[in-house]
Amino acid sequence: MASRIVAPKMAQMAARPAFRAVQPKVAQRAFSGLRQATLVRPQTVSMVQKLAPVSRRAYSSEMANALVQVSQNIGMGNAAIGLGGAGIGIGLVFAALLQGVARNPSLRGQLFSYAILGFAFVEAIGLFDLMVAMMCKYRISSIRNMSKTTALGKQYEGNGEKGKKAPAIPRPSSSVLLISPQNHILLLRRVQTSSSFASAHVFPGGNISPFHDGEPPAPEDAARHHDSEVYRMAAVRETFEESGILLARTKEGRLLEVDEDEREKVRKLVHGDKIKFEDWLDEKDAKADLDNLIPFTRWITPTNLPKRFTTQMYIYLLPLSNTPKNLPSSSSTAEEDEPEVMIPTPTHDGGLEHTAARFLPPATWLRLARASRIVLFPPQFFLMYLLSPFLCPSGDVGKETPVPDAATLQQQRDQVLEFVKNGNWGEKCISPTVLGGKKREDGRVILGLDKPGAEAEAEGRKGDMERVVLVEFKKEGPRRVEVGLRKEVLAEGRASKL
């Protein structure tokens, strides 16, 4: 499964109080730190449940669209019949006028008056029929166009109607920015038929599975939106299911290696819940490498969406001393006295959820997205934008491109770790919201990243106060995505209105 992402103004319901204090439950174990994570217990606080407006549903199914098209055709047919009838009526009135004048010329003036009134009445009826048909057609087209826009963009746009029902409970999920020995990032391409992020490139990850990962904290528990063991186990399991790369270590501390046949067999069994992931690791005398997952923001879907997620993002650095199969390598990346651990080339999951898997420098992924060659949603674009100045900043890749030496690669990683630590990115919680409430002149919206989401704001958590994301939501996915400084982008918008 792919990574799930993605708070308008809250409204009160008349039927019950908008604020309800909830007795916090005992928090599960959580992690802190970067390279060597330690267990701590997060301080639980009372959660405040708020209500969000829900947007009116536009036509979304194929049957509804077909009915709309039929209605349009019937309306236009009625309009045509009305105009035809008006023409026939005018002809009959004119014929009756000629016949009446021929029979009694003395009534010519009176007959002409009646004829003019008849013409006007018939013409008015015909024009009214046409006007109603055209208004219906325009209204239905507007609704369908709105549906096309908000089907993708409603994740960040729209205020909806007030007081309809409480927002959906965010489903807990995890996602991993997996860094290769060459400091490239792994992205998977979602299948076209996916219910979310169809055809987009995403990080490996997915929903927490109680069967494999353990029960997540309850919806009313503040710990549900904090890093913990269940989120980390889901990140390791989903990465294995979706790419075949196993983030688990033996008792000796080495990454666990399994042969290709067993790996592919177990991926399918774990995906189908036929065997428990942790039980299989126990049979291999290994443990999931939870401690080396580095928290790197949490994303909570805005409350105006019917499907919501609370997604913990992680960074995982594959060891520099490992050489992935079929990837260029440098002889200096492995210590002479340490046996090489082979990291398998990432592969998709057989078309279950993805059709491709590939490592590339973050700058290269961003360049492909800017050229509209791939689809990147705002969270993926934003996080790779943050890392692109450190990991292979040139973005050069190819058979003729030399791999940097181990010292350079390690220096790049050290810069990433320092950036994450100094910026407190492991604690940032982001729920994108549209700034200004409407599109810019260039068709893009400005997504503010400073809000933590309804579930996390009671704790005083914050997102990114300095940056915003510009994006145009189109039918095929987000396009023209870019990151800018909040002050500069908002100032540019104010200047354009002058």
N, C-alpha and C positions, 0 to 999 in steps of 0.2 A: 504494500500500500504506500501511497505517496504522502508526502508531508502535507498536513492540513493547516491552513492558515485562515488567514484572515480574519463609535458608540454615539449614536445620535443622542439628542437631548431626551432625558428620561421624563416620563409622564406618570401621573398617579391614576390608579383605578378607583372608581367610586365604590366598588363592592367590597374593598378591603384596604387596610392601610398600606401605604407605599413602602413603609420602612418596618422591618420586622427583625428584631434581634434574635440571633440563633446561638444556641449554646455550642461552643466549639468542641470538636472531638479531639482525641489525642492525636497529635500529628505523627505521621510516619517519618522514618529517618530521612534526612536530607543531607546534601553534600555541599561543601564549600571549598574554595581554593581552586588552584589550577592544575599543576602537574601532579601533586600528591594530595588528593582530596581527602578531607576528614569528615566524619559524621558529626552533625549537629542537629539539634531539635529546633525547628523554626518556632518562633513565638506565634501562637494562634490568636486571632482576634475575632470579634464578632463580625459576621458578614452582614452586609446590608443588601437586601434584595430589592432591586428596582425594576420598574416596568418600562418597557420601550415601545414606541409606536411601531406598528406593523404596516408595511406598504400594501396597497391594494394589489391583488394578484391580477396580472395581465394574462392574456392568452399564452399558454405555455406548451400545450400538447399538440400533436399533429391533428387529432380529431377536432380540437377547438379551432385551429387554423383553417381546417377544411370547411367547418361550419361558417366561419367568418367569410371565406371566399364565396360560398354558396349564397350567403345573405347579400353580399355585395352584388353578385350577378342578378339575384332576384330584384334587388332595388333598382339596378340599372335597367332591367327588363321592364319593370313597372314604369320607370321614367320614359322609356321609349314608347310604351303603349299609351301613356298619358299624352305625350306630344303628338303621336299619331292620331289619337282621338280628337285632340284639339284641332289638328289640321282638317280632319274629316268634318268636325262640327262647323268650322269656319266655311268650308265648302258648301255644306248643306244650307247654312244661313244665307250665303251669297246666292245660291240657286233659288231658295225660297223668295228672296228679295226680287230677283229678276222675274220670277213667275208672278209675284203679286203685282208688280208694276205693270206687267203686260196685261193683266186682267183688269186692273183698276188704276189707271194713271193718276187719278185725283188723290190717291193715298200715297203718292211717291214720297213726300216729305216725312210722313209718319212712319212709313216702312223703313226709310233710311235710318231714322232715329232708333227704331227697334233693332235694326241690323247692327248698328254700331255698338249698342249695348250688348248684343249677343256676341259680337266679335271680342269685345273686352272681357266678358265673363269667361268665355271658353279659353281665351289666351291666358287669363289669370290663373285658371285652374291648371292648365298645362305647365306654366312656369312654376307654380307652387309645387306641383308634383316633382318637377325636375330639381328644384331647389332642395326639397326634403331628401331626395335620393342622393344628391351630391354631398349634402351635409353628413348624411349617414356614412357615405363612403369615406369622406375626409376624417370623420371621427374614428372609424374603425381602423383606418390606416395609421392615425396618430397613436392609437392604443398599441397597435402591432409594432410600430417603430419604437415606442417607449419600451415595449417588452424586449425588443432586441438590445436596447441600450442597457436596461437595468438587469437583464438576465446575467450579464457579466459584471456590470459596474455597480449593481446594487450592494455589493459587498462593502462599498465605501460611500455610496451616494444614497440620497433619498431620506426624507424624514418620516414618511408614512403617516398613518392615521393614529390618533392618540387613544390610549386606554383600551385597546382591543384585548391584549393578553400579555402575559409575562414573557420575557425573552426566553429563547431556548437555552437549555443548560449546555455549556461548552463541554465537548467530549475531550478527554485528555489524550494527547498524542505527543510523539517525539520525532525529531529530525536531526540528521547529522551532516555537517560539512566535513566530509572525509578528505583529508589532505594526503596526497600520494607521496612517495619518497622523492619525487621531483617537484614537490610543492604545487601540484595541480589539484583541482577540486573535481569531485565526481558528481555528475548530473545524470539523471535517468529521464528518458522520454516517456511520458504517460501515453497509454493507448488512446486512440481517438474516441472510443466508446465510453471512456471513463465518466462517472457522474460528477467528478470534480477535477479541475485542472486538465481537461482533455487536451492531449497533444502537447502539453507544456513540458518544459524541462524542470525537474524538481530534484531536491536532495533526497536521498533514501530516508525513509521513515514512515510512520503511520500510527494508528490508534493503539492505545494500551490494550493488551489482551489479558483479562483476569486469569485465564487458563495458563498462559505462559509467564506473565510478568508479575502477577499479584494484583490484589484489589487496589485501585487508586483511592485517594481520600474522597470522602463524600462531597457532594456539590456545595454544601453549606460550610465546608471546612476550608479555611484559608490556605491550608497546606496543599490543596488541589492545584494551586497555581504557583507552586514552588518546586524547584528541582528536588527529586527524591529517587530512591532506588528503583521504583516501578518505572519511572520515566527512563532511567538509564538502561534498564533491562530491555524495555521496548525498543530503544534506539539500537542496541546491539542486535537484537533478534531481527528487526525489520531490515537492517543493513544486510544481514546474512540472507534473508529471504529474497530481497530485491536485487542484490548485486553478486551474491556468492562470496563476498569478503567476510571472513569470520574474525570478529574482534574479541577473541578469547585467548587466554594464556594458560600454559601448563604450569605445573608446580615449580618448574625451573625458571619461570618468568618469560619464556619464549612464546611467540604467537603460535597458536595451535594450527597444525597443517593436517589436512585430510585429502585423500585422493579425489580426483574429479568425479568419478562415478558415485562415490559415497556422498560427496558434497551436493551434487544435483539431486540425488534421491532424498536426502534429508531436507533440503530446501522445500521440496514439494510436501513432504510429510509434515513439517512444521507449519507450513502455510495452511494446510488442511486440518490442523489440530489433531493429527493422527498420533503424534508423539509430542511430549513436552520438551521444549527447547532446553531447559535447564537440566532435565533428566538425561538428555543425550550428551550434554557437556560433562555431566558426572561420569557417564560411561567412558568418556575419553579422558577422564582424570584432569579436567580443565575447568576454568571458571571464566565467566564473561568479564571482560576488562572494563569494569565500571569506573575504576578510579582515574583512568586517563581520559575520560570524557570531560571536556571543558565547557561549562555553561556559557552560552553566547546569545542572550536575549530570550524572552518569552513573547509569544504573539497570541492575542486573544481576539477572536472574530468579533466585529461590531455586533451590537445587540439587535439591529434591525434585520438580521438574516435568520431564516428558519433553521439553517444548519450551521452550528458554531463549533469551534475548537479552541482549546487552550494548549498551545504547542510549545514545548521546551526545545530550544535549539541547542546543539552542541557542536564543538569542534573536536575532531579526533586526528591526531598526527600519527600516521603510519611511520614506523621507524626508518630513519635514513639508511640504516645498514641493510635494509631489505631491497631486493631488486625484483619488481613485478615482472612476470612473464610477458614477453612481446613488447616491453617498453624499453626505450633507450636507457642505458645506465652508464655510470662512470666507475672505473675500476677503483677509484679512491673512496667509494661510498661504503665499502665493506671492510671491516677489520680483518686482518689476515688470520688472527687466532680465533675468530668467531664464525661458526658455520652459518651459511646463508639461509635465511628463511624466505621461502618463495611465496609471494603474495599473488594469488591468481588474478589474471586479467578480469576486470568486472564484466559481468554478463547480465543481460536482462532475465526476467523470471519466466521466460517461455511464452511471453505474451499475455500472462495473467493480468498484469497491471502496467507493464512497461514493454517497450519494443527496442530500446537501445540503452546502453550504459557506456560512459566515456569520461576519462580524465582530461581536463584542459586547464590552462592557467585562467584565473578569474578574469583577467583583462581580455582574454580571448572570448570567453562566454559573453561578457558585456558587449564586445564588439559585434558578435553575431546577433545579439538581441537588438542592438541599435540599428542594424541593417535589416531587421525584420526577417532574419533567417531562422530564428528560433523564438519561442514564446517563453518569457520569464515573467512571473508574477512579481508584484512589488517586493514582498519579503525576500525572495531569492535574489532579485536584482540588488536590493539594498545591502544585504549582508555580503555579497561578493564585491560590491562597490567598496565597502569598508576594508576588505582584505586585499583588494587589488594593488594598492601601493606597496605592499610588503611581499606578496608571493608572486614571483616571476613578473615584476611590474611591466616589463616590455611586452608580455603576451606572446612572444615569439615561440613557435612550436613547429616541429617538422623533423624529417630525417636528418637534415643537414644542421639542425640547431644543436649546438653542444649543450650537454647537461652541466649546470654549474657544479663546482666542486662541493664537497661535503661541508666545508667551512662556510661557504656562501649560503648554502641551503639552511644551515643551522642558524646563521645570522638572521635570515629572513623569518624563521620560526620564532626566534627570540623577540623580534620586533612585534610579531603578532601577539605573543603572550604578554608583552609589556603593554601593548595597546588595549587588549582586553581587560587587563588588571587595572590600569590607570583610569580607564574610562568607565569602570564598574559595569561593563557590558553584561556580565553574568547576572546582574540583578535588574537590568532594564526590562520593563514590560510594556509592550506596544500594542495598541488597538487603533488602527488607522482611521482617521476621520477626515471628511472633506472640509477644507477651509474655504470660507466665503460662500458655501452653499450652492455654487454653480460653476459651470465650465468657464475656462478662460477663452479669450478670442481665438487661440490656436486649437481649441477643441479638447484640451487636456484639463484635468482637474488637479488640484493641489491636495495631497494627502498629508495631513499633520501626523506626526509620529510621537507627539508628546503625551498623549493620553494613554493610561494603562489599561483602560477597559473598566466596565462597571464592577466586575468582581474583585478587581485589585485596587481600585482607587480608595477603598476604605482603609487600606493599610498605608496609604501615602506613597505608594510606589509611583515611579515616573518612567516615561519613555525617553526618546531622544528630543531634547529641546532645541537643538541647533539645526537639524536638517529636515527637509521635506522631500516627498517623492512626487514628481510630475508624471502623469500617465493618461493615455487616451484609451478608453475601453471600447474595443471593437468586437464585432461578431466572432472573429477568429481568435481573440484573446487580447491581452494588454499590449499596446504598441506605444512607441515613442516614450518609453520609460526613461526617466532620468532622475538623478538625485541632485539637490541644490541646497544651499544654505537658506534657512528659513527667512532671515532678514532680507536677503537680497531678492529672493523670489517674490515675497510679499511687497517689497518696495517697487519692484518692476511692475507688478500688477497695479499698484496705485498710480504709478507714472503713466501707464497706458490709458488710464481713465481721464487724465487731464486734457 
